[in-house]
Amino acid sequence: MLIRRLFSSIVLIFITVLSLKFGWLLALIVTSLIIGALFEFFNMVEKKGIYIYKYFGIFVGAVIPLSIYFKFELTKGWELLFVVSLLTILFLLQFMRRTNTDAIAGISVTLFGILYISWFFSFVIKVNFLTLGTKLLASLILITKSGDIGAYLVGTRWGKHALIPRISPKKSTEGTLGGIMFSILAAMAAGAFLPFSYLHLVGLGAFLGVIGQFGDLSESLIKRDCQVKDSGNLFPGLGGVLDLLDSLLFTAPAFYFYMSTILK
């Protein structure tokens, strides 16, 4: 399992390095990952017997990162208009169904999937547009994924106390603390190309480490509800696309808002 995880991680690191060098490639990879993650998410929900607007949701999910990359803004408050328009279209699609069964659930889950996966992960592209964008994005990925690796290694070796067993029986308190510590160490390593003091980097690492673990637990909650172990099996040893992105879904927007504030 560890060898497969390392192999998958090396491939993903290679892809990440290439995407950081070419902005268009980053947008393409982010869009592809969003499509894959949404497909997995909607498939999991369908197993619960809930009718959702899967292909419409995937299409809209793909449009979001591309609109951000090409800086498309129909109005000044484009995001709010987008959400209102999306909800309106979902209601129209529901009107065309022959049954009202699970209408609220179908509309809500479709909208949730788009916001949770596409909207959140698209902040990766926004981070790349900031001052020091490439360095910031590399730091975000390094800190977040180091936390994931640390939680796995420490939890596997020393994990004894379950964190929240009803959500994820295998996640331990020791693993969570190990993940946060790895994130802090990764943030300090990122100091080689970030203009922050070590105290600032330690705080940043702890901040992203906690949020990353929260993101991991959030996806575990979804999988638990859908009664699946992994969202998919695309990446050997890691699971599906959503399993790969879960922590970044929360650290990317948090990191963007923090950096866009302090770098003004």
QUIBELMO-V807646 format. One record per run of one state. SS is the DSSP state (@ for helix, = for strand, . for the rest). FROM is the first residue (numbers start at 0). TO is the last residue. If there is no record, write none. Layout:
BEGIN
ss:SS from:FROM to:TO
ss:SS from:FROM to:TO
END
This chain:
BEGIN
ss:. from:0 to:0
ss:@ from:1 to:20
ss:. from:21 to:21
ss:@ from:22 to:45
ss:. from:46 to:52
ss:@ from:53 to:68
ss:. from:69 to:76
ss:@ from:77 to:94
ss:. from:95 to:101
ss:@ from:102 to:120
ss:. from:121 to:121
ss:@ from:122 to:128
ss:. from:129 to:131
ss:@ from:132 to:157
ss:. from:158 to:160
ss:= from:161 to:161
ss:. from:162 to:170
ss:= from:171 to:171
ss:@ from:172 to:191
ss:. from:192 to:196
ss:@ from:197 to:225
ss:. from:226 to:233
ss:= from:234 to:234
ss:. from:235 to:237
ss:= from:238 to:238
ss:. from:239 to:239
ss:@ from:240 to:244
ss:. from:245 to:246
ss:@ from:247 to:261
ss:. from:262 to:263
END
